[in-house]
Each structure stands twice: as structure tokens, then as C-alpha cells.
Amino acid sequence: MLAPPRVPVQEQIWDLQKKIQLLEGDRKAYYESSQWKIKKNKETIQYLRQDNRHLHKVLAGALACEYGNHRHSIIEHCDWLCFGPIGLHGGMMEGWQNSIEEIKLEDQKSLSKSLSG
């Protein structure tokens, strides 16, 4: 039986060093990628918390109007809280205008039903 040819020790060392360098590069790339993802997730969490606080204020204002005998002005109050006196702020509420209009129509219908019935 013939034994497989032996690779010189120096060549084995060189091969292992090359593999270690590749693994270090992979580790560094994974670390940088992870740090970037962590940063983006923190930014998303901060944005969502800010948005949540804002929506909580809108809801509190709407409920205050509803329980304060000002049912007819809930939508106007929510519009003002969401969009302010000068319109949509920074695209934070994009896509909500149609929903607001639908709510206004439903609110007007229910108000007219309660007044007529």
C-alpha cells in the first residue's frame, strides 16, 4: 500500500494561515453587517415610539371630544392633531387622508341618523 504523499509542514502552516485570514474577514463582515442592522432597528424603534406617542395623543384628544359633548368635532380635532394647521408633516401620515375622508363620511352619516331618528 502506498501512503498518500506528505505535505510539507511549512505548506500546511501557510494553508492554515490563509484559512484563518478568510475566517477573520468573514467575522469582520458579519460584525459590520450586524452593527448596521442594529442601528437601523434602533432607528425604526425610535420612529415607531414617536409615532405611537403621537397617535396616543390623537386618540386621547378624540376620546376627550367624544365624551365632552363635542361628537361632531372629533374628526376635525383629529385632523388638526394629525396634520396640524399647515397640512401633512413630513410624510408621517401618508396614505391616511383617504381613511380620514371615509371616517368623516361615516361620522356625518351617523350624526345625521342620530339627529333624524
BELDA-V362776 format. One record per run of one state. SS is the DSSP state (~ for helix, > for strand, _ for the rest). FROM is the first residue (numbers start at 1). LEN is the number of residues. If there is no record, write none. Layout:
ss	from	len
SS	FROM	LEN
SS	FROM	LEN
//
This chain:
ss	from	len
_	1	8
~	9	59
_	68	3
~	71	13
_	84	13
~	97	20
_	117	1
//
